[in-house]
Amino acid sequence: MKKLKECSLKELISTDGIKCECGKIHKMPIKRVEVGENALNSVPEILNELNIKKPFIICDQNTSKAAFPLLMPIFEENKIPYGIFQFEVEHLEPDEHAIGSIIMGFDQSCDGILAVGSGVINDLGKVIASTLEKPLATVATAPSMDGYGSNNASMIQNRLKVSLYYHCPEAIIADTRILQAAPFEMLQAGVGDMLAKYSSICEWRISHLITGEYYCENIADLVRDSLNKILNLADDLLKRDAKAVEEVFIGLLYTGLAMGYAGISRPASGLEHYFSHVWEMMNLERNKPSKLHGIQVAVGTLYTFQIWEELKKYKPDRQKANDFMQSFDDIKWQAMVHRIYGEIAAPNIIKTAQQEGRNDPELHQKRLNLIIDNWDQILEIVNSEMPEYERILSLMNKFSLPLSADDIGFSQKDAHDALIASREVRNKYVTSSLLWDLGLLYDIEFPKNSGLMGLE
């Protein structure tokens, strides 16, 4: 049976799917991917294949500047009519207001969606295309994130960051002339998003061990292979080498496919992403713009590595964990959720957690038993999946990435709050969930620099 990492891009998006040892047939409804110099020349043919006679273009002021000088001449030459909605705001949020704005501006004579952009525009395109039941094609403008080929959209709903599952684009076009010219912070974000895969795969395996969550080694290995290829191109990426930019984009695309194959964001997202999600929600409450998601994820990844560097020296203490559970105060916990998430998002979080029994003492005891009984195996997983902290720190320094919450406009209290609130984002077993089970979650503090904290 052929491994996913051995498959070509054409095979990975085959309509027949790929039968896997995990028992599933991995399949994605992507019909066409074009990556490389002059990839935009394929747009007329792709629109025809998707039976789109008049696309409705979604973009913002930055993505239109990046792509339109190359894209619009193709539309004019081929006499392709189109409708358009361009966001003019400086900081676009993927929320109900953005979706409503597109719906109100939608040209009813259009029969398909063309999303021109990266993260937010890509996610908005998925939601709109699904809602209107129109085919979706995406023109990528930066190698900044891994969501191009995924079937989930990272949205803000009722001021809470959520993953909504719709469908991936039917076609993805990535012209390296545009990708090469992307702002450096976009390249930083792409690297930050990929560094997260070390901890996300590690947490996926640990969750499989502790909670029995579905896990596929074939998918995990595809992500590992993509990660290694991208990091091996780090020096060339810094030089904006065309081939390196192209390969990095493909690697990011593969991790998006991995999420689609798994049906969840697990293969590419864990605690490190939840740091970013919570920080974004904090900034929403404060009416402040956030850094690019991948850049915040990089800081979250470094913090996750710091935690595990200390956990590797820690021996689970059953008495400490039981004392923590016995002293758990639901009223104080609800107050904490309200304080961090705000009055709009908090009620839904609390309701969901109560329905899931997230704070249930009996379920805690079952997980604790499994943690203690399998601690050596957990550490083996960590050592096999996550390189040394210094390796991550070196890579982040190479790309001039921020190294702490202070570097991206947050306090150390915000870092601590994001950690303890990360467990409450949704029912996903991540490192903060493990810390909670061990009775350690509320005790952790992060240093102001890239040094390590200690666990008592």
KANOR-V990518 format. One record per backbone hydrogen bond with DSSP energy under -1.0 kcal/mol. CO is the residue of the C=O (numbers start at 1). NH is the residue of the N-H. If there is no record, write none. Layout:
co: (CO:CO)
nh: (NH:NH)
This chain:
co: (3:4:8:9:11:14:18:20:24:26:32:34:36:38:39:40:42:43:44:45:46:47:48:54:55:56:57:58:59:60:61:62:63:64:67:67:68:71:72:73:74:75:83:85:87:93:94:95:96:97:98:99:100:101:107:112:113:114:115:118:119:120:121:122:123:124:125:126:127:128:129:135:136:136:137:138:139:142:151:153:155:157:160:162:164:170:170:171:172:173:174:175:175:176:179:183:183:184:185:186:187:188:189:190:191:192:194:195:196:197:198:199:200:201:202:203:204:205:206:207:216:217:218:219:220:221:222:223:224:225:226:227:228:230:231:233:234:236:237:241:242:243:244:245:246:247:248:249:250:251:252:253:254:255:256:257:258:259:265:265:270:271:272:273:274:275:276:277:278:279:280:281:282:283:292:293:294:295:296:297:298:299:300:301:302:303:304:305:306:307:308:310:311:317:318:319:320:321:322:323:329:330:331:332:333:334:335:336:337:338:342:345:346:347:348:349:350:351:352:353:357:360:361:362:363:364:365:366:367:368:369:370:374:375:376:377:378:379:380:381:382:388:388:389:390:391:392:393:394:395:396:397:405:405:406:411:412:413:414:415:416:417:418:421:422:426:430:431:432:433:434:435:436:440)
nh: (6:7:12:13:14:17:26:23:20:18:172:174:39:41:42:43:46:47:48:49:50:52:51:111:83:114:85:116:87:64:65:66:67:68:70:71:72:75:76:77:78:80:57:59:61:95:156:99:100:101:102:103:104:105:110:56:137:58:139:122:123:124:125:126:127:128:129:130:131:132:134:113:170:171:115:173:117:144:166:164:162:160:157:155:153:31:32:138:34:140:36:178:179:180:182:186:187:188:189:190:191:192:193:194:195:196:197:198:200:201:202:203:204:205:206:207:208:209:210:211:220:221:222:223:224:225:226:227:228:229:230:231:232:233:234:237:238:241:240:245:246:247:248:249:250:251:252:253:254:255:256:257:258:259:260:261:262:263:268:269:274:275:276:277:278:279:280:281:282:283:284:285:286:288:296:297:298:299:300:301:302:303:304:305:306:307:308:309:310:311:312:313:314:321:322:323:324:325:326:327:333:334:335:336:337:338:339:340:341:342:346:349:350:351:352:353:354:355:356:358:360:364:365:366:367:368:369:370:371:372:373:374:378:379:380:381:382:383:384:385:386:391:392:393:394:395:396:397:398:399:401:400:408:410:409:415:416:417:418:419:420:421:422:424:425:428:434:435:436:437:438:440:439:443)
